[in-house]
Amino acid sequence: MKKFPNPHTKNTFAVLRRQAKFMLKLHYRNYIDSVSSQAASNPKGFWTMINSRRKGGKIPERFHLDQRTASGPNRSFLFNEYFQSVFTPPSNSYDFDALQVESVCPFSLSSIATTAEECLQLLRNLSPNRAIGSDLIGSMFLKNSAPSLSQPVATLINRCFSSGYFPSAWKAANTPQTCGPPMEMQTRTDVVCFFLREE
């Protein structure tokens, strides 16, 4: 009673506190509903909310898959293997007769070309901390060998553009890749994917 010598003050405080708690719950529920409903169009906002609610480190020290355990840099191999096992490639059943190619892709791959300088920049931006790809060549090797590899890679990519054919091995990856700006290149598939983006 020392805090509230006046009963009216105590009652007013109780009412205001109850209203504040109600408003906080209401606004928090609206925020959760808003972020959840926009997860498909704004995945970054969704994962920011999820990560803000997590306690402790984001990545555990040890990973377990079936009967195996990995720690340190080898954790990426288990991630890679797990995602490969659950990834379902998209169906390639397209009705090419109904597809108006000119409206979808108004340019020809044979008119696209890249330079050794572009390849050098992209190879240097590969993340060295990723698991090796299906070619069993580590990103660290490609990154460190970028000055020597940039010209042959540019020549190879330009030949693929001019012929309109990319080897199926280039499309093989243990995990699905995403295309992003050059500074976000994670894998070799991202490098090829960057060149295929519409400018």
C-alpha positions as MATLAB code, in Angstrom:
seq = 'MKKFPNPHTKNTFAVLRRQAKFMLKLHYRNYIDSVSSQAASNPKGFWTMINSRRKGGKIPERFHLDQRTASGPNRSFLFNEYFQSVFTPPSNSYDFDALQVESVCPFSLSSIATTAEECLQLLRNLSPNRAIGSDLIGSMFLKNSAPSLSQPVATLINRCFSSGYFPSAWKAANTPQTCGPPMEMQTRTDVVCFFLREE';
ca = [
       0.000    0.000    0.000;
       3.062    2.252    0.271;
       3.239    2.599   -3.526;
      -0.444    3.499   -3.778;
      -1.542    5.519   -0.769;
      -4.646    6.492   -2.720;
      -6.969    3.555   -3.702;
      -8.040    5.444   -6.829;
      -4.384    5.579   -8.007;
      -4.033    1.826   -7.464;
      -7.207    1.079   -9.432;
      -6.174    3.415  -12.242;
      -2.751    1.744  -12.430;
      -4.335   -1.735  -12.536;
      -6.671   -0.715  -15.368;
      -3.861    0.894  -17.374;
      -1.562   -2.112  -16.867;
      -4.314   -4.480  -18.018;
      -4.942   -2.335  -21.104;
      -1.213   -2.155  -21.883;
      -0.826   -5.947  -21.650;
      -3.863   -6.440  -23.869;
      -2.530   -3.988  -26.477;
       0.930   -5.621  -26.429;
      -0.564   -9.078  -26.993;
      -2.832   -7.777  -29.735;
      -0.058   -5.977  -31.620;
       2.330   -8.924  -31.219;
      -0.316  -11.332  -32.562;
      -0.946   -8.991  -35.521;
       2.813   -8.827  -36.180;
       3.134  -12.639  -36.144;
       0.111  -12.999  -38.454;
       1.476  -10.359  -40.827;
       4.959  -11.901  -41.043;
       3.536  -15.422  -41.425;
       1.135  -14.413  -44.198;
       3.969  -12.675  -46.091;
       6.487  -15.530  -45.680;
       6.287  -16.482  -49.358;
       6.759  -12.935  -50.657;
       9.159  -11.784  -47.910;
      11.122  -14.797  -46.583;
      13.834  -12.532  -45.160;
      11.354  -10.855  -42.787;
      10.019  -14.252  -41.718;
      13.463  -15.673  -40.930;
      14.515  -12.455  -39.179;
      11.560  -12.910  -36.834;
      12.345  -16.603  -36.279;
      16.040  -15.920  -35.602;
      15.238  -13.090  -33.183;
      13.242  -15.527  -31.047;
      15.987  -18.144  -30.923;
      18.308  -18.259  -27.978;
      21.959  -19.273  -28.156;
      24.147  -19.823  -31.211;
      22.601  -20.206  -34.608;
      24.777  -23.137  -35.718;
      25.408  -26.052  -33.339;
      28.939  -27.347  -32.885;
      28.018  -30.921  -33.865;
      25.609  -32.244  -36.485;
      24.055  -35.702  -36.573;
      22.695  -37.469  -39.655;
      21.599  -41.084  -39.338;
      24.433  -42.717  -37.358;
      27.122  -40.169  -38.265;
      28.323  -37.063  -36.467;
      30.340  -34.155  -37.853;
      31.880  -31.038  -36.378;
      33.879  -28.084  -37.661;
      34.163  -27.662  -41.427;
      32.793  -31.178  -42.035;
      29.339  -30.036  -40.896;
      28.692  -28.646  -44.381;
      29.105  -32.135  -45.886;
      26.292  -33.501  -43.699;
      24.098  -30.513  -44.586;
      24.861  -31.093  -48.258;
      23.997  -34.780  -48.025;
      20.785  -34.140  -46.104;
      19.510  -31.507  -48.539;
      20.398  -33.756  -51.477;
      18.288  -36.529  -49.938;
      15.193  -34.339  -49.446;
      15.423  -32.156  -52.579;
      12.951  -33.008  -55.314;
      13.931  -31.669  -58.740;
      11.181  -29.715  -60.488;
       9.177  -31.466  -63.167;
      10.353  -30.797  -66.721;
       7.000  -31.530  -68.329;
       6.406  -28.368  -70.351;
       4.105  -27.917  -73.313;
       6.654  -26.317  -75.635;
       4.083  -25.887  -78.416;
       1.923  -23.698  -76.163;
       4.936  -21.787  -74.844;
       5.672  -18.612  -76.770;
       9.441  -18.588  -76.563;
       9.859  -15.144  -78.100;
       7.758  -13.499  -75.407;
       9.517  -15.356  -72.587;
      13.080  -15.019  -73.863;
      13.422  -12.324  -76.525;
      17.196  -12.684  -76.848;
      19.435  -15.494  -78.042;
      22.152  -17.069  -75.903;
      24.495  -16.839  -78.866;
      24.440  -13.030  -78.562;
      25.713  -13.148  -74.961;
      29.411  -13.116  -74.128;
      31.482  -12.775  -70.993;
      35.034  -11.667  -70.329;
      37.921  -13.107  -68.353;
      37.665  -10.106  -66.010;
      34.034  -10.931  -65.170;
      34.952  -14.567  -64.538;
      37.903  -13.504  -62.391;
      35.663  -11.323  -60.225;
      33.045  -14.063  -59.845;
      35.618  -16.753  -59.024;
      37.245  -14.498  -56.435;
      33.835  -13.971  -54.815;
      33.181  -17.692  -54.310;
      32.735  -18.538  -50.640;
      35.610  -20.818  -49.513;
      33.534  -22.207  -46.631;
      31.057  -24.165  -48.730;
      30.960  -27.909  -49.274;
      32.493  -29.262  -52.464;
      30.194  -29.647  -55.434;
      29.377  -32.670  -57.556;
      32.686  -32.154  -59.423;
      34.599  -32.712  -56.135;
      36.557  -29.464  -56.629;
      36.550  -27.231  -53.571;
      35.604  -23.564  -53.816;
      38.835  -22.648  -52.013;
      40.847  -24.139  -54.896;
      38.790  -22.274  -57.498;
      39.050  -19.022  -55.569;
      42.829  -19.287  -55.141;
      43.298  -20.342  -58.777;
      41.016  -17.611  -60.144;
      43.755  -15.688  -62.034;
      44.769  -18.847  -63.924;
      41.237  -20.146  -64.474;
      39.420  -16.962  -65.495;
      40.382  -17.036  -69.202;
      39.646  -20.771  -69.767;
      36.346  -20.463  -67.888;
      35.347  -17.404  -69.956;
      36.196  -19.255  -73.182;
      34.232  -22.311  -72.077;
      31.175  -20.270  -71.062;
      31.271  -18.271  -74.315;
      31.376  -21.505  -76.343;
      28.349  -22.757  -74.423;
      26.524  -19.486  -75.075;
      27.309  -19.565  -78.795;
      26.224  -23.203  -79.164;
      23.196  -22.821  -76.883;
      24.182  -25.973  -75.009;
      25.348  -26.298  -71.401;
      26.733  -29.630  -70.163;
      24.336  -31.448  -67.865;
      27.143  -31.758  -65.298;
      26.989  -27.978  -64.854;
      23.392  -28.293  -63.810;
      24.137  -31.016  -61.261;
      24.374  -29.794  -57.692;
      23.822  -31.555  -54.407;
      21.661  -28.651  -53.227;
      19.479  -26.223  -55.165;
      21.267  -22.969  -55.956;
      20.072  -19.384  -55.916;
      21.057  -16.592  -58.226;
      22.151  -13.384  -56.614;
      24.307  -10.381  -57.291;
      28.020  -11.044  -57.926;
      29.040  -10.245  -54.349;
      26.812  -13.053  -53.044;
      28.228  -15.897  -55.131;
      28.319  -19.086  -53.080;
      28.957  -21.885  -55.573;
      30.107  -22.516  -59.101;
      26.491  -23.041  -60.145;
      25.821  -19.482  -58.943;
      28.566  -18.243  -61.272;
      26.940  -19.889  -64.293;
      23.506  -18.825  -63.069;
      24.669  -15.214  -62.844;
      25.684  -15.245  -66.502;
      22.263  -16.605  -67.459;
      20.346  -13.839  -65.685;
      18.478  -11.405  -67.874;
      20.304   -8.094  -67.705;
];
